[in-house]
Amino acid sequence: LPLVPSYIGFLTGLSLDEMKSRRRIAFTHAVLFVLGFTLVFMLLGATATALGRTLVVHKVWLQRIGGVLIILFGLVCLGVIRFGALLQDKRVHLQDKPLGYLGSVLVGMAFAAGWTPCIGPILGGILGMASASDTFGRGMLLLGAYSAGLAVPFLIAAWAVDRFIGWFQKFRPYLPWVMRVSGVLLIFVGI
């Protein structure tokens, strides 16, 4: 959430003041950025499902191991376990965004593929669930829901960037609680 205005500025090439007066352009770039990362996440879901289906003879053990991993991811979110590799910031640094609307899609794809906080505990848990899915559609649906969780706040912020910044300053103290609630939900799913 803290990076949303920066990403929107990078995608559009507009300053904060320019974004306020040119919402439609900012929103269009945000939609294309979301399309890029959604595509990558849904392909990850299909890949996880395919991998799980090839190992179907070991389904019971995969489900048990997956459940344990999801519980561990939940404990990481709660801060009970510190696993630095899941919390490190490794991202693709782009100096210049590729031009135009296609560039926003490509930056979205790079975001999904290279920004490890997004491939941290929550995504790991969802990929574990996708690998146990019976169909590709279900695995992709799980990752589509994950993507929507990132997309909705991003799109709202792109449309109302000035109000988003004010709201976020008030919401910032609650971010650790969001992580804790996510951890409890992951533990519940793992069990």
N, C-alpha and C positions, 0 to 999 in steps of 0.2 A: 503493500500500500504506500509506503513512503516514496517509492520510486515512480509511481504512476505519472505524476506531472512531468518528471524528467523524461520518461519514455515517450510520452505524448509530444513533448517538445522536440525530442530527437526524431521521431517519426515524421512530424510535420515540418520541422524547420522553423516553427513559429515560437515567439516569446510567449510568456504567460499572458500578457496583455493582448497580444494578437490572437491567441487562442480563444479568449473571451468573446471577441467580436467575429471570429470565423469558426464557430462551433461545428458547422457542417463539415468543413475540411478536416478538422481534428477528429470528429466522430468517424468519418469515412476511413481515415488512416487507422484509427483504433479498431474498427471492424475488421479491416484487412490483417492487422497484427494478430488479432484474436483468431482469425481464420488460419493463419500460419501455425500458431502453437496448437490449435485444436487438431489440425491435420496430423501433426507429429504425435500428440498424445493418443489419438485414436489409433494410429498405426502401431504405437506401443501396445495398446490394448489388444489389437488383433494378433500381434506377435506373441504376447504373453499367453493368449488363449491357444494359439497354434502350438507353442512349446508345451503347454499343459496337456493338450490333446495327444501329442506324440508320446507323452509319458503316462497315458491314461491307465496303464496296467499298475502303476504305482500311485493311483489317485488318492487312496486313503492316507498313505504316508505323506504325499505332497500336501494334502489338506492339513494334516497335523503340523507338518513343518511350517507351512504357510501361516497357520494360526499362531504358532509360537513366534514367528517373525513379526507378524502384525502386532502381537502383544508387546514384543520388544520395541517396535517402532512407537507404540503408544507410551511406553515407559520413557523413551527418549523425548517425546513431546512433553511429558510431564516433568522432565528434568531429573528423574530418578536415576537414569543411566545417561552418562555423557559419552557419546560416540562422535568424536570430532569429524570424522569423514562425512557424516550426514549433515553436519551443521556448517561446514566450511563454505566459503563464498568462492566458487569457481565459475566464472562466466566468460562468455565470448565478448571481447571488447572490440567494438566496431568504431573506428575513428570517423568514418563517413558512412551514412546510410546510403544504400543503393537508391538511385533516383526513382521517384514516382511511386505509384501505388503498388507495383510489384515489389518494390523495396520494402514496403511495410509488411507484406506477406513473408518475405525472406527473413526479415528481422524477427518476426514472430516465430518462424521455424528455428532460427538460431537460439532464440530465447528458450524455447522448449528443450532443445537438444543440449544446451550448454550451461544452463543456470542451475547449479546444484541445489539451492534451497527448494526449487520446484521438484527435484528428483530426490527429495529427502524422505523422511519417514512416512508422510501421508501418501505420496505417490507410490512408494514401495509397498505399502499396505494394499493399495488399490490394484497394483500390478499383481500382487499375490492372489487377490480375489479373482482377477481376470484370468490368471493361469488356471484356476480351478473351474472356470466357466465351461458350460457344456457347448456353447455356441460362440462363434466369432461376434455375432451381433451383441450378445450380452457383454462380452469383454470390451467391445468398442463403446457400448452404452455406459459402462462404468467409467471409462476414461473420458467420455463425452461429458458426463456429470462433473467429473473433476475439472475439466476444462471450463465448464460453465461457471463453476465456483470461482475461477480466476477471471473469467470474461465479464461477468455481470458487474462487479465493482469497477473493473477497468473501463467498461463502456459508460457507466454512470459518471465516473470521474472525467472521462473525455468530454461528455456532453456538458457537464456542470463543473468545470475545473475550478472556478473561483470559489464556489460553495464547498466543493470537495476538500480543498485545502483547509478551510475553516473547520469543517466537520472533523477532518482527520486529526487536527491538533487537539481536539477534545477527546477523540477516541483513542489516541496513542497509549494512554495509561492502561487501557484494557487489553492490549495485544498479548501480554503474557497469559491472560485468562483465556483468550481465544485458543492459544496453543495448548493450554491445560485441558480445555473442553475437548479439543481434537484428540488429545492423548487418551482421555477417558473413552471417547467413542471408538478409537482404534482398539483399545483393550477389549471393549464389549464385542466388536466385530471379530476379533481374534479368538475370543472364547467361543 
